[in-house]
Amino acid sequence: MARTVWDSSVGKKTVMAVSGLIMLSYLVVHMMGNLKIFFGAGEFNEYAHWLRTVGEPFMHYEWTLWLVRVVLVAAVIAHGVSAYQLSRRDIKARPSKYVHKKPRASYATRTMRWGGIILALFIVWHILDLTTGTVHSGGFEEGRPYQNVVDTFSTWYGNVIYIVAVLAVGMHIRHGFWSAAQTLGAGSRTRDRALKAVANVLALVLTCGFLAVPVGVMTGVVS
């Protein structure tokens, strides 16, 4: 039964919707945590340490964090695979170009595919920069996330990469949230306007919230 559901287009869209909402929930929490950087190095570093001790003593050190990471990786993979397979089906179903040359879809809709690729590449870079320190500038310091964040956003390329990715996130959420609501049956004539408004607000709040950190470093508010 699971294979039958997965093989259907409806099943893949449902997987995309659920995995997308999981990632959206994480982004909201992650943004709120990031904003703690404006309360100083002590509070931000303490928050980063708390993430590794959540659930103790029942959960061992970093077990909860790794559980969250595993769920997120599974959601990202499920989202990406289902999106790719649906895209291939769409191309096969329409081998010839549209008669109408003028695009009818919104800008966010037309950029969902390359936006997803940008986000996938950004996730890899973000992990290598602030989790493992592999590509970090200024000397990565384990246990000092505040200083590591300041180092990253003290470089022009760190800011460019992050800002481009955050803008892509905003566009992705703006279309993706409404699309997920339709897939899961939440949409209707009376609710569509409200759902689109929620999608716009979520996209705007998350975009501004994530951009606040590099802007804070660039302006010297965070230093």
N, C-alpha and C positions, 0 to 999 in steps of 0.2 A: 504494500500500500504506500509506504514511504517513497519507494522508487517511482511508482505511478504518479504521485503528487509532484515529485521533483521533476519528472520528465515533462509535465504539462507547463504551459506558459503561465497559467494562473498560479501554479505552485511556485514557480521561480519568482514571480512578482510578489508573492506573499513572503518568500524568504528575503527578498530585497527589502520589503517594507519593515519586517520585524527586525532584521539585522540593522537597518538604517535607524530605527527608533532606539535600539540599544546603543549605537554609537552616538546618537544625538543626546541621550541621557548622560553619557559619559562626558560629552563636550560641555554640557551645562555645569556639571560638577567640577570639571577640569578648569573651566574659566573662572569659577568662583574661587577655587584654590589659587589660581594664578594671581588674582587681584590682591591676595594677602601680601604680595611683594611691596605694596604701598604702605604697609604697616612696619616695615623695617626688616633688616636681615635676621634678627633674632626670631621673630614670629614666623617668617617664611621658612627658615631652616628648621624650626621646631615642627612646623606643619609637614614638611617633607619627611622628617623623622617619624612623625606620628603615622604617616601612611604605611610605614614599614612595620609598625607595631600593632596595627588594628587587629582586634580579636584575641590579643594575648590575655591570659596565658593559654587559652584553649587552642588558638592558632599559633604556630611557631613564627619566629621572626621572618617577615616578608611573605608568609604563605598567602595571606589575604591579597596582598598586592599582586602576587603571581597568579592567583586565581582570577583577578580582574583582568590581568594581561592576557591570560589564556582565552577568556570569554571574548575580549576585544579582538584578538587575532582571529578567532573563529568567525566573529561577526564580519570582520573586514574581508576574509577569504570568501565567505558565503555571499556577501554583497557583491564582491568583484566578479566571482565566477558566474553568478546568476545574471549580472548585468551584461557580461561578455556574451553569454550564451543567448540571451534575449536579443542582443544586438545582432548576432549572426543570423538568428531566425528572421529578424526584421529585414535584413539585407537580402536573404534568400527569397523572402516572400515578395520583395519589390526589386527584382533584378534591373528594371529600367528606371530611369530618372523620372521624377515628378514632371507632369506637364506644366504645372505652375512654377515659374522661376522664382517668384517672390516668396520668401519663407513666411509661413504662417505661425510658426511656433515662437514663443517668447525667447529672449536672449538667453535666459537661464536654461531653458529646455535644450536649445541648440548647443550649449556648451557643457552639458552634463557629462558627456563622454570624455572630452579632453580635461574637464575639470576633475573627474575621477582619477585620471592618470596623474595629474599634478599632485593631488592629495596623496596618492599612493607613494609617489617619489618623495614627497615632503615627510611622510611618516618615517620612511627609512632614514632620511637626513636628520630629522628631529631626534630620533633614537641615538644615532651615531654622534650627535652633537651634545645632547644634554643627559643622556642615560649612560652611554659607554664612554663618551669623551673622545672617541676615535678621530673625529674631524673638528673637535672643539678648538677655538682660538684662545690664546692667552694662557694656556695651561689649565687643564681640567683638574678640579679639586673635589675629590670624593667627600661627600657629606657637607658641601658648601654650595648648595644649589643657587642661593642668592647671588653669589659672586659669579657663578657660571653663567647665569642668565644675563647679568650685566656685561660680561665679557662678550657673549654672543651678539648682543644688540649694540655693542660698541663698534661693530664692523659694518660697513655699508652693505656687504653681500649677505650678512646674517639678517639684516633688516629687510632687504629686497626679497629674499627667499621666503621669509616668514609672512610679510605683508601680502605677497602674491598668493600664498597658500591660504591665508585667512580670507581674502576676497573670494577665492574659489570655494571655500567652505560656505561662505554666506550665500553665494548663488546656488550651490548644491542644496543647502537646507531650504532655501526659498521655494524651489520647485519640488524637492524630494519629500518634504513634510506633507505638502498637499497631495502629492501623488500617492504616498503611503496611506494617507487617510482614505483616499478613493479605493485603493486596493483592499483595505481591511473593512470596507463597507461603512465607513463613518460619514462619507459624503452624501449630500442630498441637495435639492434646490434651496432649501431653507438654511442649510448649514454651510454651503460652499463659500459664501462671502466671509463668514466668521473664520473658517478654516484657512482661507487665503490671508486674512488679517493676522491670524496667529502665526502663520508661516513667515510673513513679512516681519513681524515683531521679533520672532525668534532669530531670524537671519540678521536683523539689525543689531539686536542686543549682543549676540555672540560675536559678530564682527567687531563691534565697538569694544566689547570686553576684552577680546584677545589682542586687538590693536593697541589697547591702552598700555600694555607692558612695554613694547618697543618704543612707543611714543614717550612713555615715562622716562626711559633710559636716555633717549635722544635729547630730551629737553632738560635733563639733569634732575628731574624730580626723584628718580630712582638712580642712586649712584653708590 
